Amino acid sequence: MLWIAGSIPAILIDRSFQDTKGPFYFQKGLEALERFTERAIRVIQHIPSGKVMTYGQIARLAGSPKGARQVVRILHSMSQKYKLPWHRVINSKGEIGLTEDESFFIQKMSLESEGIKFTGRASINLEKYQYHPDDSTF
């Protein structure tokens, strides 16, 4: 048995599981996850002040159209380390998705300080404020 540890929980892998080139340690899957994480971080870092992107939009640009929940994980675990503008990421409805009051108000106040106007308690007009970078940028 082999233990692989990284930015995801350690996975116990049986050495008997092989592909045609020898033992398969899910290396390709780990490499893909690392590439997705790096791309997502790059996308988030490039969201300009006064604009927002959605979790799903970031996931698509980072190479995983169904990876919105992974974007949430990246924001939760890496915002401080990479100084990510986490407050510029909202859900696909154009709403702040945070439910905890303090984080919600920090996000809302941060967006308002960048000139973003809310149409309701937590809603933003995506047509006006959503950032649409060129796909080739990332």
KACORZI-V298355 format. One record per residue. RES is the residue in one letter. SS is DSSP state (~ for helix, > for strand, _ for the rest). D_FIRST is the distance of its C-alpha to the first C-alpha in Angstrom with 2 decimals. Layout:
RES_SS_D_FIRST, RES_SS_D_FIRST
//
This chain:
M___0.00, L_>_3.80, W_>_6.87, I_>_10.00, A___13.26, G___16.70, S___19.80, I___18.02, P___15.93, A___12.31, I_>_10.16, L_>_6.76, I_>_5.83, D___4.94, R___5.67, S___8.60, F___10.25, Q_>_12.68, D_>_16.08, T___18.95, K___18.08, G_>_14.64, P_>_11.09, F___11.80, Y___10.23, F___13.15, Q_~_14.97, K_~_18.23, G_~_18.05, L_~_17.44, E_~_20.22, A_~_22.48, L_~_22.04, E_~_22.92, R_~_25.90, F_~_27.08, T_~_26.98, E_~_28.89, R_~_31.42, A_~_31.95, I_~_32.64, R_~_35.09, V_~_36.84, I_~_37.25, Q_~_38.58, H___41.25, I___42.76, P___46.30, S___48.23, G___50.15, K___47.72, V_>_44.73, M_>_41.88, T_>_39.95, Y_~_36.23, G_~_36.13, Q_~_38.27, I_~_35.91, A_~_32.90, R_~_34.85, L_~_35.86, A_~_32.33, G___31.20, S___29.91, P___32.90, K___31.05, G___29.43, A_~_32.15, R_~_29.90, Q_~_27.62, V_~_30.85, V_~_31.56, R_~_28.19, I_~_28.95, L_~_32.43, H_~_31.33, S_~_28.75, M_~_30.28, S_~_34.06, Q_~_34.91, K_~_32.70, Y_~_34.09, K___37.49, L___37.19, P___40.34, W_~_38.53, H_~_41.93, R_~_42.69, V_>_40.05, I_>_41.27, N___40.58, S___41.91, K___44.96, G___46.08, E_>_45.40, I___43.66, G___40.69, L___40.23, T___41.40, E___41.39, D_~_45.01, E_~_44.60, S_~_42.09, F_~_44.23, F_~_47.37, I_~_45.79, Q_~_44.67, K_~_48.06, M_~_50.04, S_~_48.02, L_~_48.70, E_~_52.35, S_~_52.76, E___51.77, G___54.51, I___52.62, K___54.81, F_>_53.47, T___55.09, G___54.10, R___52.21, A___48.89, S_>_49.79, I_>_50.19, N___51.93, L_~_49.16, E_~_51.80, K_~_53.23, Y_~_50.30, Q_>_47.23, Y___46.09, H___45.50, P___44.15, D___44.23, D_~_40.94, S_~_41.00, T_~_40.94, F___37.16
//
